[in-house]
Amino acid sequence: MDAYWRAANYLSVGQIYLYDNPLLKRPLQLADVKHMLLGHWGTTPGQNFIYAHLNRVIKKYDLDMIYVSGPGHGGPAVVANTYLEGTYSEIYPSISQDEAGLRKLFLQFSFPGGIPSHASPECPGSIHEGGELGYSLSHSFGAVFDNPDLIVACIVGDGEAETGPLATAWHSNKFLNPATDGAVLPILHLNGYKISNPTLLARITREELEQLFRGYGWTPYFVEGHEPALMHEAMAATLDLAVKQIRKIQQNARVTGDLTRPRWPMIVLVSPKGWTGPKMVDGLQVEGTFRSHQVPLSDPSIHPEHLKLLEDWLRSYRPEELFDSQGRLQPELAELAPTGERRMGANPHANGGILLRDLRMPDFRDYAEDVPTPGVRGIGDVHVLGPFLRDVAKLNSEQKNFRVFGPDETLSNGLEALFQVTRRQWEAATLPNDEFLAPAGRVLDSMLSEHQCEGWLEGYLLTGRHGLFNCYEAFIHIIDSMFNQHAKWLKVTASLPWRRKIASLNYLLASHVWRQDHNGFTHQDPGFIDHVVNKKASVVRVYLPPDANCLLSVIDHCLRSRHYVNVVIAGKHPAPQWLTMDVAIKHCADGIGIWQWASNDLGAEPDVVMACCGDVPTLETLAAVSIMREHLPDLKIRVVNVVDLMKLQPPTEHPHGLSDADFDKLFTKNKPVIFAYHAYPWLIHRLTYRRANHTNIHVRGYKEEGTITTPFDMTVLNELDRFHLVMDTIDRLPQTGDKGVCLKRHLADKLILHKQYIEKHGEDMPEVRNWKWRNP
């Protein structure tokens, strides 16, 4: 594989340094070096080395394998290898396999209008962006769940290995079922340096490093050296051994039924940083040091001595042996790569939409809550959803393409019904008192790591399956950055016609800000919504269903959707139910609407619009409306409920947005709007600032006030409660006159009584606790 590796290195250097004469048929001239581009050489030769040897074992053992590149800016290697195996030119015909194609290949790299320096969505065979370090191993495990024939070769950079998510991801082997899942072959590339510092794993003893990975449950094999010929022999033998061990483990589980957790093999590749690059530059050592991490030669176009080093470097790969006079790879080298879909750049698992099949879905209407009149008490919206998700898991158990992920919170978040038909997948030891643990299951929630749950789910989706991530609302922030990367991936791939759309990333955020009675301030943060809406409107969706029937309709829609990030926020505690299923379906389809049964404007211009978004804000708004309709019966009140948050934006900003005319029909052009919102108030102002009536929209939401307290007191602390909503309305409606002043004084007294009552009894006042909607 040496010649193939040299060819990949040659192409990789050609990408990092733009030049006009890729085959060096004549001496490199100063004018040939047009521009110095940002690229990372330090990680590239090792990745080329690994990729070449993986090609060999794929052909030898007829493996189904994809390549995950973890070490950040290793893009030159992945692009070079997919070009050599032919997939790059098949997808991008203008990057032809000749000298003209090579020029275009080099010209596009890390250049305006071109491709990034990491393994981006534009690169065939990639499911892992690499722009942010830490997620390669969890993505790899997500890819092999329910993919019994797939092996993911995951290259972990030793700098990446220092990140929290990656350091934790080594434990993913405790969740891999050798009978029903594929395998991950981690290859830790230990080249010793980060940008300007040594890496930790390279500066501990071999004994300590080996003990570390054995403690994680792996069997590490070391391939170490700097002489290419010897390294090729060692890598070939080690990969053969690793593949044979993987097959033996899988056969033992699948034929004999032995599900004892195995020690999966992993490889530690120890090679010099910047291997085969310039050894010395300007009197300083480069190869084998941090100086090779980025671009080892600075702008050869103005440094003739660097130009000579670049020419010597390129010539060291002997390109005249690798390419013919037309710039085509020699046929005997091209034959070293696998063919068809066995090429890692052409493997359909790396373009998961090709493999995606629709879920078998039950009819969500069969799970409806009976709502004979608005306001009947429910068991908790997420508890109603549980049986629906249970049957989604059951209906898709045969095709094994749906899983629920969460950090030890499936029960806590009210989805206990799932365990009627499935178990938590868990390969570590079990004890008699453990609950719902089994070697195979549709739920992965036994690792208390949001990073792993997110990474597993992303890998699962990217390889053509479906899933749901349930989490406490406050702690979904832990994966803010992972969400960023996935949303960016979706945005970019949507514009690549050869990339098929994948199933949406669905978040169910229960245990939300307004019901953290005994957890307190640490668990009270609804800010994930603000983070999500910063992303491209073509990608993100945010839903706040007010009751269980709306939740069922929303989740059914989300599980059927493609290429979105859907954020759904719902409560798990007993709460009023407002809409029958038929009404809920229409309301969710519209995303926003007037609740005529709670309004008394009778289609005329109202005096005030009482808007609400979220289950608790809806409850408090309707309680406030009932107070005003009793004490201020002449007020014309319109109630508007929002399910789809993005309806508030104009259609120029989000495809779900309302036209100005439709927005004005709901919220009027000049009447006060008292808006009770689930999260931070300023987001509503941001979404509506272009509307004609935006100066009259007064939002109440979470104001970063919280503690261990009663449910109603949480709304009081943040002035989202019914009493504050009424008082705010009176302040903006001078026509309420003396009646309004009297009611406001009465409600101020109620707030004092409330405080006294909860301090004495530890629960909310009966009139709050037992309140029910009654039509006046």
C-alpha positions in Angstrom: 0.0 0.0 0.0 3.0 2.3 0.1 2.5 3.7 -3.4 -1.2 4.3 -2.7 -0.3 6.1 0.5 2.3 8.2 -1.3 -0.3 9.2 -3.9 -2.7 10.3 -1.2 0.1 12.3 0.5 1.0 13.9 -2.7 -2.6 15.0 -3.4 -2.9 16.2 0.2 0.1 18.4 -0.1 -1.2 19.6 -3.4 -4.4 20.7 -1.8 -2.6 22.5 1.1 -0.3 24.3 -1.4 -1.9 25.5 -4.5 0.2 25.1 -7.6 -0.1 24.8 -11.4 2.0 21.8 -12.1 0.7 18.8 -10.2 2.7 16.2 -11.9 6.0 18.1 -11.7 6.9 17.4 -15.3 9.2 20.3 -15.1 11.0 22.0 -12.2 8.6 23.9 -9.9 8.9 27.6 -10.6 8.1 30.5 -8.2 5.2 31.6 -10.4 3.7 28.1 -10.1 2.9 28.8 -6.4 -0.2 31.0 -6.7 -1.4 31.1 -3.1 -0.7 29.6 0.3 -3.9 28.1 1.8 -4.8 27.2 5.3 -4.5 23.5 5.8 -3.4 21.1 8.4 -0.6 18.8 7.4 0.1 17.3 10.8 -2.9 15.0 10.9 -3.0 14.2 7.2 -0.2 11.6 6.5 -1.5 9.4 9.3 -5.0 9.5 8.0 -3.7 8.7 4.5 -1.8 5.8 6.0 -4.9 4.5 7.8 -7.2 4.9 4.8 -4.9 3.0 2.5 -4.7 0.1 4.8 -8.4 0.1 5.4 -8.9 -0.2 1.7 -6.8 -3.3 1.7 -8.8 -5.1 4.5 -12.1 -4.0 2.9 -11.1 -5.8 -0.3 -9.5 -8.8 1.5 -12.4 -9.5 3.8 -15.2 -7.9 1.7 -16.1 -5.6 4.6 -18.9 -3.0 4.8 -17.0 -0.1 6.3 -17.2 3.7 6.6 -14.5 6.1 7.7 -15.0 8.7 10.5 -12.3 11.3 10.7 -12.0 12.8 14.1 -8.8 14.8 14.1 -10.3 18.1 12.9 -8.6 19.5 9.8 -7.9 16.2 8.2 -9.9 17.1 5.1 -7.0 16.9 2.6 -6.7 13.2 3.4 -10.3 12.3 3.1 -10.7 14.3 -0.1 -7.5 12.8 -1.6 -8.6 9.2 -0.9 -12.1 9.6 -2.2 -10.6 11.1 -5.3 -8.1 8.2 -5.7 -10.9 5.6 -5.3 -13.1 7.4 -7.9 -16.1 8.5 -5.8 -15.2 12.1 -5.7 -15.1 12.4 -9.5 -18.3 10.5 -9.8 -20.1 13.0 -7.6 -18.2 16.0 -9.0 -17.6 15.2 -12.7 -15.7 18.5 -13.1 -13.0 17.2 -10.7 -11.9 14.7 -13.4 -9.3 12.0 -13.0 -6.6 13.8 -15.0 -4.3 16.8 -14.8 -7.1 19.3 -15.3 -9.2 17.6 -12.6 -6.2 17.7 -10.2 -5.9 21.4 -10.7 -9.5 21.9 -9.9 -9.2 19.6 -6.9 -6.4 21.7 -5.5 -7.9 25.1 -6.4 -11.1 24.4 -4.5 -9.4 23.5 -1.2 -10.0 26.0 1.6 -10.6 28.7 -1.0 -13.6 31.1 -1.4 -16.4 29.1 -3.0 -14.5 25.9 -2.5 -14.4 23.2 0.2 -13.4 23.4 3.9 -10.2 21.9 5.3 -12.1 19.3 7.4 -14.2 16.3 6.4 -17.2 18.4 5.5 -20.6 17.4 4.1 -19.3 18.1 0.6 -16.9 15.2 0.9 -18.4 11.8 0.0 -18.3 9.1 2.6 -18.4 11.6 5.5 -21.0 11.5 8.2 -18.8 13.6 10.6 -18.1 17.2 10.2 -14.9 17.4 12.2 -15.2 21.2 12.6 -15.5 20.7 16.3 -13.6 18.0 18.1 -15.0 15.4 20.4 -17.9 13.6 18.7 -16.3 11.1 16.3 -16.5 8.1 18.5 -20.1 8.6 19.7 -21.2 9.2 16.1 -19.5 6.0 15.1 -21.4 4.0 17.7 -24.6 5.6 16.7 -23.9 4.5 13.1 -23.4 0.8 14.0 -26.4 0.4 16.3 -28.8 -1.9 14.4 -26.3 -2.2 11.5 -24.9 -5.7 12.2 -22.7 -5.9 9.1 -21.2 -2.4 9.3 -17.8 -1.6 10.7 -16.9 2.1 11.4 -13.2 2.8 11.4 -13.1 5.8 13.7 -9.8 7.8 13.7 -9.5 9.6 17.0 -6.9 12.4 17.2 -4.9 12.5 20.4 -5.8 16.1 20.8 -9.5 15.3 20.3 -9.1 12.5 22.9 -8.7 15.2 25.5 -12.2 16.6 25.0 -14.9 15.6 27.5 -17.3 14.0 25.0 -14.6 11.8 23.4 -13.0 10.8 26.8 -16.5 9.6 27.8 -17.3 8.0 24.5 -14.8 5.1 25.1 -17.5 3.7 27.4 -19.9 3.2 24.4 -18.6 -0.3 24.2 -20.8 -1.2 27.1 -23.8 -0.6 24.9 -22.9 -2.5 21.8 -24.6 -5.8 21.2 -22.4 -8.1 19.1 -25.3 -10.1 17.9 -27.5 -7.2 16.6 -25.1 -4.3 16.1 -22.1 -3.6 14.0 -18.6 -2.8 15.3 -16.5 0.3 15.9 -12.7 0.0 15.3 -11.2 3.1 17.1 -7.8 4.0 15.8 -6.2 6.5 18.2 -3.7 8.5 16.2 -1.0 9.3 18.7 1.2 11.8 16.9 2.0 13.7 20.0 0.9 17.3 19.5 -2.0 19.7 19.3 -1.8 23.2 17.8 1.1 24.2 20.0 1.2 21.8 22.9 1.9 18.1 23.5 -1.0 15.8 24.0 -1.6 14.2 27.3 -1.9 10.6 26.0 1.5 10.9 24.3 3.2 12.0 27.4 2.2 9.2 29.8 4.0 5.9 30.0 3.1 3.1 27.6 2.0 1.0 30.7 -0.4 3.8 31.9 -1.8 4.3 28.4 -2.4 0.6 27.9 -4.0 0.2 31.4 -6.2 3.2 30.6 -7.7 1.5 27.5 -7.9 -1.9 29.1 -9.7 -0.3 32.0 -12.2 1.1 29.4 -12.8 -2.4 28.3 -10.7 -2.4 25.0 -7.9 -4.5 23.8 -5.3 -2.0 22.5 -2.8 -2.9 19.7 0.1 -0.6 19.1 1.5 0.2 15.7 4.6 2.4 16.2 7.4 3.8 14.2 8.6 6.2 11.5 10.0 4.0 8.7 7.2 3.6 6.2 8.1 0.1 5.0 8.2 -1.3 8.5 5.0 0.6 9.5 3.1 -0.8 6.5 4.0 -4.3 7.6 3.0 -3.6 11.2 -0.3 -1.9 10.2 -1.3 -4.7 7.8 -0.7 -7.4 10.4 -2.6 -5.4 13.1 -5.6 -4.6 11.0 -5.9 -8.3 9.9 -5.8 -9.3 13.6 -8.4 -6.6 14.5 -10.8 -7.6 11.7 -10.5 -11.3 12.6 -11.2 -10.5 16.3 -14.3 -8.5 15.4 -15.6 -11.3 13.2 -14.9 -13.9 15.9 -16.7 -11.8 18.5 -19.7 -11.4 16.3 -19.8 -15.0 15.2 -19.6 -16.1 18.8 -22.6 -14.0 19.7 -24.7 -14.7 16.6 -24.1 -18.5 16.4 -23.6 -19.6 19.9 -25.7 -16.9 21.6 -22.9 -15.9 23.9 -23.6 -12.2 24.7 -20.8 -11.8 27.3 -19.5 -8.4 26.8 -16.4 -8.7 24.7 -13.2 -6.7 24.7 -13.3 -5.1 21.3 -10.0 -4.4 19.6 -8.7 -0.9 19.1 -5.5 0.4 17.5 -3.0 3.0 18.7 -1.1 4.4 15.8 2.1 6.1 17.0 3.7 8.1 14.2 5.5 11.4 13.9 3.5 14.6 13.7 3.8 15.8 10.0 5.2 12.4 9.0 7.1 12.6 5.7 6.9 16.3 5.5 9.8 18.8 5.8 12.1 17.7 8.6 13.7 21.1 9.2 12.5 24.6 8.2 14.4 27.8 9.0 16.7 25.9 11.3 13.8 24.5 13.4 12.6 20.9 13.5 9.2 20.5 12.0 8.5 16.8 11.5 7.7 15.2 14.8 6.9 18.5 16.5 3.9 20.8 17.0 5.3 23.0 14.1 3.9 20.6 11.6 0.4 21.0 12.9 -0.8 23.6 10.5 1.1 24.7 7.4 4.8 23.9 7.8 6.0 26.2 5.0 5.0 29.8 5.1 4.1 31.3 1.7 6.6 29.8 -0.7 5.6 32.4 -3.3 7.7 35.0 -1.5 10.2 32.7 0.3 12.4 31.0 -2.4 14.0 28.7 0.2 10.6 27.5 1.2 9.7 27.0 -2.4 12.7 24.7 -2.8 11.6 22.8 0.3 8.1 22.4 -1.1 9.4 21.1 -4.4 11.6 18.6 -2.6 8.7 17.5 -0.4 6.4 17.0 -3.4 9.1 15.1 -5.4 9.8 12.9 -2.4 6.5 11.0 -3.2 7.9 10.2 -6.7 4.7 11.3 -8.5 6.1 10.2 -11.9 5.7 6.6 -10.6 2.1 7.2 -9.4 0.5 9.1 -12.3 0.7 8.8 -16.0 1.5 11.6 -18.4 -2.2 12.6 -18.4 -2.4 12.9 -14.6 -4.3 9.7 -14.1 -3.5 7.3 -11.3 -1.7 4.3 -12.5 -4.2 1.4 -13.2 -2.3 -1.0 -10.9 -2.7 1.5 -8.0 -6.3 2.3 -8.7 -7.0 -1.5 -8.5 -5.9 -1.4 -4.8 -9.1 0.4 -3.8 -12.4 -1.5 -3.3 -15.0 -1.2 -5.9 -18.7 -0.1 -6.0 -20.4 0.5 -2.7 -17.5 -1.1 -0.8 -15.5 2.1 -1.4 -15.8 4.2 1.8 -16.7 7.2 -0.2 -19.6 5.4 -1.9 -20.9 3.4 1.0 -24.7 4.2 1.3 -24.4 4.3 5.1 -22.5 7.5 4.7 -25.4 9.0 2.8 -28.1 7.7 5.1 -31.0 9.1 3.2 -30.5 6.4 0.6 -31.2 3.8 3.3 -34.0 5.7 5.1 -37.4 4.0 5.3 -40.6 5.5 6.6 -41.5 4.5 10.1 -44.5 2.2 10.6 -46.7 4.6 12.6 -49.8 3.9 14.7 -52.7 6.3 14.4 -51.9 8.9 17.0 -55.6 9.7 17.3 -56.1 6.3 19.0 -54.2 7.6 22.0 -56.3 10.8 22.5 -57.3 12.2 25.8 -61.0 12.5 26.2 -61.8 16.2 26.6 -65.6 16.5 27.0 -65.2 20.1 28.1 -62.1 22.4 28.1 -60.1 22.2 31.3 -60.6 18.6 32.3 -57.7 17.2 34.4 -55.2 15.1 32.6 -52.6 12.6 33.8 -49.7 14.6 32.4 -49.1 15.2 28.7 -45.9 13.2 28.3 -47.5 10.2 30.1 -50.2 10.3 27.4 -47.5 10.4 24.7 -45.7 7.3 26.2 -48.1 4.7 24.9 -47.9 6.2 21.4 -44.1 6.0 21.4 -44.3 2.5 22.9 -46.3 1.4 19.8 -43.9 3.2 17.5 -41.1 1.1 19.0 -43.2 -2.0 18.8 -44.3 -1.6 15.1 -40.7 -0.9 14.1 -39.1 -3.6 16.2 -38.7 -5.9 13.2 -37.0 -3.4 10.9 -35.0 -2.0 13.8 -34.9 1.6 12.7 -36.2 3.6 15.7 -34.7 4.2 19.1 -35.3 6.5 22.0 -32.2 8.2 23.6 -31.9 10.0 26.9 -29.5 10.5 29.8 -31.1 8.2 32.5 -34.4 10.2 32.2 -36.9 8.0 30.2 -38.8 7.2 33.4 -38.3 10.5 35.0 -39.7 12.3 31.9 -42.9 10.2 31.9 -42.2 7.7 29.1 -42.5 4.6 31.2 -44.9 3.0 28.8 -41.9 2.2 26.5 -40.7 -0.5 28.8 -43.9 -2.4 28.2 -42.4 -3.5 24.9 -38.7 -3.0 25.0 -35.7 -2.7 27.4 -32.7 -0.5 27.9 -29.8 -1.8 25.9 -27.0 -2.5 28.3 -24.0 -4.8 28.0 -22.3 -4.3 31.4 -23.1 -6.4 34.5 -26.6 -6.6 35.9 -27.9 -7.3 39.4 -31.2 -8.8 40.4 -32.8 -5.5 41.5 -31.9 -3.7 38.2 -34.9 -2.7 36.1 -35.5 -3.0 32.3 -31.8 -3.8 31.5 -31.1 -6.2 28.6 -28.5 -6.9 25.9 -30.9 -5.5 23.3 -33.5 -2.8 23.5 -35.0 0.2 21.7 -34.1 2.6 24.5 -30.5 3.9 25.2 -30.7 5.9 28.4 -28.4 4.1 30.8 -25.4 6.4 30.4 -25.6 9.7 32.2 -24.1 11.7 29.4 -26.1 14.0 27.2 -23.1 14.2 24.8 -23.2 10.4 24.2 -27.0 10.3 23.7 -26.8 13.2 21.3 -23.8 11.7 19.4 -25.4 8.2 19.3 -28.6 9.7 17.9 -26.9 11.8 15.3 -24.9 8.8 14.1 -28.1 6.8 14.0 -29.9 9.4 12.0 -27.0 10.1 9.6 -26.9 6.4 8.7 -30.6 6.3 7.7 -32.7 5.6 10.9 -35.1 7.5 13.2 -35.0 8.5 16.8 -36.1 10.8 19.6 -34.0 12.4 22.4 -35.8 13.0 25.6 -34.1 15.3 28.2 -34.6 17.7 31.0 -35.1 21.1 29.5 -32.4 22.8 31.6 -29.7 20.3 30.8 -30.1 20.0 27.0 -27.8 23.0 27.0 -25.0 20.6 27.6 -25.2 19.6 23.9 -25.7 23.2 22.5 -22.5 22.9 20.5 -23.4 19.5 19.1 -26.8 20.7 18.0 -24.9 23.6 16.3 -22.8 21.2 14.3 -25.7 19.0 13.3 -27.9 22.0 12.2 -25.0 23.2 10.1 -24.7 19.8 8.5 -28.4 19.7 7.7 -28.2 23.2 6.2 -25.2 22.4 3.9 -26.4 18.9 2.9 -29.8 20.3 1.9 -28.1 22.2 -1.0 -26.1 19.1 -2.1 -28.4 17.2 -4.6 -26.5 14.0 -4.2 -27.0 14.0 -0.4 -30.4 12.4 0.4 -32.5 13.9 3.2 -32.3 12.1 6.6 -34.8 11.8 9.4 -35.2 14.8 11.6 -33.4 15.2 14.9 -36.3 15.3 17.5 -35.9 16.7 21.0 -38.6 16.1 23.6 -37.9 18.5 26.5 -39.9 17.5 29.5 -39.3 18.3 33.2 -39.4 21.9 32.1 -38.7 25.2 33.8 -42.1 25.7 35.4 -42.3 22.3 37.2 -39.0 21.9 39.1 -40.7 22.0 42.5 -38.0 20.1 44.4 -35.0 20.7 42.1 -35.0 24.4 42.2 -33.0 27.1 40.4 -30.4 24.9 38.9 -33.0 23.1 36.9 -34.8 26.2 35.7 -33.6 27.3 32.3 -35.7 27.4 29.1 -33.0 29.0 27.0 -32.4 26.2 24.6 -35.2 27.7 22.4 -33.3 30.9 22.0 -30.2 29.0 21.0 -32.1 26.9 18.4 -33.8 29.8 16.6 -30.5 31.3 15.8 -30.0 28.6 13.2 -31.2 28.6 9.6 -34.9 28.8 9.3 -35.0 26.1 6.7 -33.7 23.7 9.4 -35.2 24.5 12.8 -38.7 24.1 14.2 -40.0 24.8 17.8 -43.3 23.5 19.1 -45.0 24.1 22.5 -48.2 22.1 22.5 -50.6 23.3 25.2 -52.0 19.8 26.0 -51.7 16.1 25.4 -53.7 15.9 22.2 -51.7 18.6 20.7 -48.5 16.9 21.8 -49.6 13.7 20.1 -50.3 15.5 16.9 -46.9 17.4 17.0 -44.8 14.3 17.8 -46.5 12.3 15.0 -45.6 15.1 12.6 -42.0 15.4 13.8 -41.4 11.6 13.5 -42.6 11.7 9.9 -40.5 14.8 9.0 -37.2 15.0 7.2 -34.1 17.0 7.6 -35.2 19.3 10.4 -34.3 19.8 14.0 -37.6 19.7 15.9 -37.7 20.9 19.5 -40.9 20.0 21.4 -41.5 21.1 25.0 -44.1 19.4 27.1 -45.0 18.8 30.7 -45.2 15.5 32.6 -47.3 16.6 35.6 -51.1 16.4 35.7 -52.5 19.4 33.9 -55.7 20.7 32.3 -56.6 19.4 28.8 -58.1 21.9 26.5 -58.8 20.5 23.0 -60.5 17.5 21.6 -58.3 15.5 19.2 -60.1 16.8 16.1 -59.7 20.4 17.2 -56.1 19.7 18.3 -55.2 18.4 14.9 -56.4 21.5 13.1 -54.9 23.8 15.7 -51.5 22.1 15.3 -51.7 22.2 11.5 -52.4 25.9 11.7 -49.7 26.3 14.4 -51.6 29.3 15.9 -55.2 30.3 16.3 -57.9 32.0 18.2 -59.6 29.9 20.9 -63.1 31.1 20.4 -64.5 29.1 23.3 -62.3 31.1 25.7 -62.9 34.5 23.9 -65.8 36.8 24.0 -65.0 39.3 21.2 -67.4 37.4 19.0 -65.3 38.2 15.9 -65.3 41.9 16.5 -62.3 44.0 17.4 -61.2 43.0 20.9 -60.1 45.4 23.7 -57.2 43.1 24.5 -55.5 40.0 23.0 -54.4 37.4 25.6 -51.8 35.3 23.9 -50.1 32.2 25.3 -47.4 29.8 24.2 -46.6 26.7 26.3 -48.6 24.5 28.7 -48.2 26.5 31.9 -48.6 29.9 30.2 -51.7 28.7 28.6 -53.1 27.6 32.0 -52.3 30.9 33.6 -53.7 32.9 30.7 -57.0 31.1 30.7 -57.2 31.5 34.5 -56.6 35.2 34.0 -59.3 35.4 31.3 -61.8 33.7 33.6 -61.0 36.3 36.3 -61.5 39.2 33.9 -64.7 37.8 32.4 -66.2 37.4 35.8 -65.1 40.8 37.2 -64.9 42.9 34.0 -67.7 41.4 31.9 -67.7 44.3 29.4 -64.2 43.7 28.3 -63.9 42.1 24.9 -61.1 39.5 25.1 -59.5 37.5 22.4 -57.4 34.4 23.4 -54.7 33.4 20.9 -52.7 30.2 21.5 -49.4 29.5 19.7 -48.1 25.9 19.1 -45.6 26.6 16.4 -43.3 29.4 17.7 -42.0 30.2 14.2 -45.5 31.4 13.1 -44.6 34.6 14.8 -42.0 35.5 12.3 -42.7 36.9 8.9 -42.6 34.5 6.0 -39.5 36.2 4.7 -37.7 35.0 7.8 -39.2 31.5 8.3 -41.2 29.3 6.0 -43.8 28.8 8.7 -44.2 32.5 9.3 -47.6 34.3 9.1 -48.1 37.1 6.5 -48.6 40.5 8.0 -52.3 40.4 7.1 -52.8 37.1 8.9 -50.8 38.2 11.9 -52.9 41.4 12.2 -56.1 39.4 12.0 -55.0 37.5 15.1 -53.2 40.2 17.1 -54.8 43.4 15.7 -52.9 46.4 14.5 -53.2 48.6 17.6 -54.7 46.7 20.6 -52.7 45.6 23.6 -51.4 42.1 23.5 -50.5 40.4 26.8 -48.3 37.5 25.8 -47.6 34.7 28.3 -44.6 32.8 27.1 -42.8 29.6 28.2 -39.3 30.9 28.0 -37.3 34.2 28.1 -39.6 37.1 27.1 -37.3 38.9 24.7 -37.4 36.1 22.1 -41.0 37.0 21.4 -40.1 40.6 20.9 -37.3 39.5 18.6 -39.6 37.3 16.5 -42.3 40.0 16.2 -40.3 43.3 15.9 -41.3 43.8 12.3 -45.0 43.5 12.9 -47.3 46.6 12.8 -48.4 46.1 16.4 -45.1 45.1 17.9 -44.9 48.1 20.3 -48.2 46.9 21.9 -46.9 43.3 22.6 -46.1 42.9 26.3 -44.5 39.6 27.1 -44.3 37.8 30.4 -42.1 34.8 30.7 -39.2 33.4 32.6 -37.1 36.2 34.1 -34.4 34.1 35.7 -36.2 34.0 39.0 -36.5 30.6 40.7 -36.0 28.4 43.7 -37.4 25.3 45.3 -41.0 26.3 45.5 -44.6 25.5 44.5 -45.7 25.3 40.8 -47.8 28.4 41.1 -45.2 30.4 43.0 -42.7 29.8 40.1 -45.1 31.8 37.9 -45.6 34.4 40.6 -41.8 34.9 41.0 -41.6 35.6 37.3 -44.9 37.6 37.1 -46.3 35.1 34.7 -49.2 34.1 37.0 -52.9 34.8 36.4 -53.0 37.7 38.9 -50.1 39.6 37.4 -51.5 39.0 33.9 -54.8 40.5 34.9 -53.1 43.5 36.7 -50.9 44.1 33.6 -54.0 44.1 31.4 -55.8 46.6 33.6 -52.8 48.9 33.5 -53.1 49.0 29.7 -56.9 49.4 29.6 -57.9 52.7 31.2 -61.5 52.0 30.2 -61.7 49.4 33.1 -62.1 52.5 35.4 -62.9 52.0 39.0 -63.7 48.3 38.5 -60.3 47.7 37.2 -58.7 49.6 40.1 -60.7 47.6 42.6 -59.9 44.3 40.9 -56.2 45.1 40.8 -56.1 45.9 44.6 -58.0 42.7 45.2 -55.4 40.7 43.2 -52.5 42.4 45.0 -54.0 41.1 48.2 -54.3 37.7 46.7 -50.6 37.6 46.0 -49.9 38.4 49.6 -52.2 35.6 50.8 -50.5 33.3 48.3 -47.1 33.9 49.8 -48.4 33.5 53.4 -50.2 30.3 52.4 -47.3 28.5 50.8 -44.9 29.4 53.6 -47.3 27.8 56.1 -48.6 24.8 54.1 -45.9 24.1 51.5 -48.5 23.9 48.7 -50.5 26.3 46.6 -53.8 27.7 47.7 -56.9 25.5 47.1 -58.4 28.1 44.7 -55.2 27.8 42.6 -54.6 24.1 43.1 -58.2 23.2 42.3 -59.0 25.8 39.6 -61.0 24.7 36.6 -62.1 26.5 33.5 -65.8 27.3 33.5 -67.5 29.2 30.7 -69.0 32.3 32.2 
